[in-house]
Amino acid sequence: MANDYYAILGVRRDAGADEVKRAYRRLARELHPDVNPDPETQEKFKEITQAYEVLSDPKKREMYDLGADPFASGAGGAGAGGFGGAGFPFSDIMDAFFGSAASRGPRSRARRGRNATLRVELDLAETAFGTTRELSIDTAVACTSCEGTGCAPGTHPDTCETCHGRGEVQQVQRSFLGQVMTARPCPACGGFGSVIRNPCAECSGDGRVRTRRTVKVKIPAGVENGIHIQLAGEGEVGPGGGPPGDLFLEIVEKPHEIFEREGDDLHCTVQIPMTAAALGTSVTVETLDAAEPVDIKPGTQSGQVITLYGRGVRHLNESGRGDLMIHVNVETPNRLDEEQEELLRRLAKLRGEERPPGKFAPGQRGVFSRIRDVFNQH
């Protein structure tokens, strides 16, 4: 073949249909005679148009790839009948310059309402087990006076005299292709095709008013701080009586005086004297359900964790609960009377701990060692 259509469009031989179309539209905008009116540019424009006609048609492209004449079958187009032929890609040129998403006809006044977000503060028990809340929200609702139409009672929108109800006006422009007709939204009616000459006094023609209403919502068990719950159709009503948007509840969990939450597990700290840690004891621990006795085994060390299984937060949308982790903190007395000090000294002598050497475990090095390691890293 005399012409390399792939080279003319600047695409690979295995280029897909979308890639071919994008390449053609890009070149059409650059080489269109209305942009570059010189004769050489017009010839290049004819070349890319002929190349696109062949490569965008699967049958013609197959014949071209086989070395046959893609126009031998008599099909019209830029190569057979010029720009007025049946194969001329007029719609693609229009898409390249004006886009392919132009609307037709009047648009509706009814539009979907906006979504709304409401922060809901809950305590730990409410997030753990779920609750029901009645929430007051300020939002837009349909105007009861005009029932969402925006017109005063007893009236209706009048057909726009400028576009005669079409919602758009057309304009004819001349080009080398002949007369090209373009359409744009009617400036008189805003594209609605009708005009409200007697707007509702309550909503000023918007079809909705703002008011406070109460919504009863069920908060599921297991929600946590930052979670959003979507309530479909509970947002603002749209203009012109349009459908409402959605309401999103943002959960804000208030801090608890005892427990700290980590996922579905709860953590708390219990402080016991060193004598109780050494001898063992029983303490009463508050849980989300009720107070429970917890046994402290003899010899319990500071930092030890006692786990109460299934005493945490319920799993969201699942069965079961998290755990309650009780962190033990052993208190060392800092003031002793003479009798107490004597007893401890006797105990230390009995245990051979009057001058303990001190024991260091891995990861429990002194502060100077940690500082030295920091400097060695730099």
Secondary structure, 3 states (H helix, E strand, C coil): CCCCHHHHHCCCCCCCHHHHHHHHHHHHHHHCCCCCCCHHHHHHHHHHHHHHHHHCCHHHHHHHHCCCCCCCCCCCCCCCCHHHCCCCCHHHHHHHHHCCCCCCCCCCCCCCCCCEEEEEEECHHHHHHCEEEEEEEEEEEECCCCCCCCECCCCCCEECCCCCCCCEEEEEEEECCEEEEEEEECCCCCCCCEECCCECCCCCCCCEEEEEEEEEEEECCCCCCCCEEEECCCCCCEHHHECCCCEEEEEEECCCCCCEEECCEEEEEEEEEHHHHHHCEEEEEECCCCEEEEEECCCCCCCCEEEECCCCCECCCCCCECCEEEEEEEECCCCCCHHHHHHHHHHHHHCCCCCCCCCCCCCCCCHHHHHHHHHHCC
